[in-house]
Amino acid sequence: MNLYLSREGQTFGPYTIDQAREYLTAGQFLPNDYALLEGQTEWKSLGELLGSETVQAAPEPTPIPAEPVVESVQTLGEAIVQEQTQAVEGQSLRKAESLPRNRKIPNENKKETVILVHQPSVILSTIFVFLITAILCGGIVLGSYFITPQTVGPFLADLGLPLPLGEEKTAPEQDAITAKKAEPSTPGEMMLDEEQAQRLRGSGIRIFPVKGDEGLQAITPMDSESPLNDDDLVALVPMAHHLVLIDLTQSKITDRGLGQLVEMKNLKRLTLEGVKEITPKGIAQLKPLENLIFLNLVRVPLDDSLVDVLIGMENLREVYLFEAGLSESAISRLKTARPKMYVKEG
């Protein structure tokens, strides 16, 4: 009968019982070394194993053939598997730890060493890492939502994910988001539907790109038999954010029409030459247009109260008041209050 010896994480053997006794007597083996008999699954101390009656009564082992390496390794592998099964079922920690993960088995006949290595499952490790990563990412997104819901909320909504805590966008908010996405970012992306195109053609307004600048310009034909009126300005609504220049010369718009121009946030130049039905009160509606720097009021019948309106339009840089009905004192007051504004009177 043969046995295997384990010391400091390495396993040696097989050895016959007599060889083990001789090595123990010579001090090469120690009584507290762990030993395993072939065909058994329980490791015991060498002193306990050699002192048992079973070992003492065991028959003399037969000589080991010259080529037994594979069979011995297989036998040891079966013993290791059985021992690990017992450890899972609740065997003592000492017995489980007595089986090292790397086993070196020197064969006395072949003078070779065979190493058995237990490798962890790659698939299980990958699944574990994936789950941990998913949990961390989910926690980061949820935490970010609680910290800055206004920033993270729209992002989650765009991904089609429900908002936490039952927060949902109202219909007006959702309509505003849809309208913002649908709004073209450049004039080249703008497309009018049939109704809008028909309204624009009926108004007689001509749309051109602005040379040397980004945006569009709208010009009213002065020779039209039916001058532009307030209702015709509705045709400009689809392109409101792209208009930087509007020429309404000789049109029939009123103060109500000027109020519609407030939606043209990027408007820089406005020509109202010859428009007879607007007042300083209507022009005051243009104050929110922060980009408006040019205003043509030539031959528009106004009064001195317009000066206070023009002084309040802080971004205005150029104004034409030829034959606008303002007194010289009013013009002088405007120039004094706004010395950097170019004022052309007459």
Buried (B, 14 or more C-beta within 10 A) or exposed (E): BBBBBBBEEBBBBBBBBEBBBEBBEEEEBEEEBBBBBBEBBBBBBBBEBBEEEEBEEBEEBEEBEEEBBEEBBEBBEEBBEEBBEBBEEEBEEEBBEBBBEEBEBEBEEEEEEBEBEEEEEEEEEEEEEEEEEEEEEEEEBEEBBEEEBEEBBBEBBEEEEEBBEEEEBEEEEEEEBEEEEEEEEEBEEBEBEEEBEEBBEEBBBEBEEBEEEEBBBBBBBEEEEEBBBBEBBBBBEBBBBBBBBBBBBBBBBBBBBBBBBBBBEBBBBBBBBBBEBBBBEBBBBBBEBEEBBBBBBBBBEBEBBBBBBBBEBEEBBEBBBEBBBBEEEBBEBBBEEBEEBEBEBE
